[in-house]
C-alpha cells in the first residue's frame, strides 16, 4: 500500500471543492484523525491533523472542527485563516 500520509489506512471523502479536488478524513491505525485534501487522481495536496471537515465556503475555504472542539477556517493550501467563535452547521431534513 502506497501511503501518502504515514500510518493512515483509510480516507473518507467528505467535501468536493470548486476546483474538483476533495477534502476528507484520514484515519490511522491508532484511531487518530487528520483532515486531508486530495485531487481527483488521489494525489495528496495537504493534511491537517486533528480536524474534521464540515463545509466549504463561497471563497473556497474549508470550515473544520478540531477534535478538541473549536471551528477553524482553512484556505485552499490548508493554512488556518480564522478561528470561528460561534458556528452552527446548517441542518437539513427530508421531512
N, C-alpha and C positions, 0 to 999 in steps of 0.2 A: 504494500500500500504506500503510495507516494503522499506523504503528509506535508502540506504547506504550512500548517500550524502544528508544531511539535506536540505530541501527546494527545491530539484531538482525533476522534474517530467517527464523529457524525456531525453533519451540518444540515440544519433545517432552514431552508429559505423562508423568510418572513415577509419581506417587502421587496417590490420591484421599483427601482429608481427611474427617473426620467430618461437617463442615458441607456436604459436596458439592462443595467447591472442589478445585482441583488444585494440585500443586507439580510443576514440571518444569524442564527445561533450555532456555535460550535460547542460541543460537549466533550469533556475529557474523560478518560478512564476513571478519574478520581472524582467526578461529579462537578468540576468547576465549569463555568460557562464563559464564553467570550462572544462578543458581537463581531461578526466578520462581514466584509464586503467582497464580492467577487463578480467577475464578468460572466457572460453567458457561456463561455468555454470552461468556467470553473477556476480561472486564474485568480489568485488572491490579490486584492487591491489594498486592504488594510484590515487590522484587527484591533479590538479594544477589549481587554479582559474585564470581566465583572459587570457587563452591561447587557440589557435585553432590548432589542429594537422594538419600538411601539408604533411609530408613524413617521411619515415623511411630510415635509412642508413644501410650499409653493416654490421656495428658493432652492430646493434640492437637499436641504438639511435633513438629518435624521434625529428624531427625538427618541431618547432611550432612557430606561430606568436602570439605575445601578442596583446591584444585588443588595446594597445596604439602604436603598430607599429613594434618594433624590433623582429627579429627572434632569437630564442634561441634553443640550442640543449639540450635534456634531456636524461639521461641514463635510463636503464631498471627499476630503482627504482623511477623514476620521479624526480630525482635531476637535477637541471640545471647544465650543464657542460661547456657551452660556449655561448657567445653572438655572433651572426654572423653579421658582419658589412655589408656585401654585399651578397645578396642571391636572386637568381631568380628561381622560380619554373619552372620545365620543362613544356613546352606546347606541348600538343598532339592534333592531328586533325584527323578526319576520312575522310578528303577530299583527 
